[in-house]
Amino acid sequence: MCKRSTKPQVQMAENKPLTPRRARRGCGRLAAMSGKGNPEFLRRAIRLATENVTSGRGGPFAAVVVRDGEIVGEGVNTVTASLDPTAHGEVNAIRAAARALGSFSLAGCELYTSCEPCPMCLAACHWARLDRVFYGASAEDAARAGFDDALLYEEFRREPGARKLPATQLLGEEAWQSFAAWLASPVKIEY
Ligand SMILES: [Zn+2]
């Protein structure tokens, strides 16, 4: 019989995403601490973020997804390693958790991230239907380290045509065909 631990039930020495088998393994669950959050999960994310830097793998960001007091997915920033500009720690953790749980919805889960999410990751948290986000470093801390999200927030406030990355609508009516197909589809899976 195993004792309850104050640490997340994961292998701490490794810096690998959890597989579903590993995600389910573990001798106990941490007490649910919704609302306040459990600092041990945030410490895990911070540790993964630091290891990601010292190993030379990627940027100083990592996140873990927790359900019922148990880590179900982890992710570190792999933008440079995987040649994927969207491979932020939060996105990787969300993908790992969704795979592990076999669901595109992470309702009932919480995300612990080493740093306040960027706009993309914040949106990903919404799309994933996460219940709550806990973060360590602030966006200001990230800016001090050279990761400044302020530009993105400024951009999103501008009209599409006035942005640094201009967005222009073309073929609006033709593009509606995809939505028409969706509305009429008997085989769609709503999400
Ligand atoms: Zn991000």
Residues whose N, C-alpha, C, O or C-beta is under 5 A from the ligand:
A	BS01	ZN	H88 C118 M120 C121
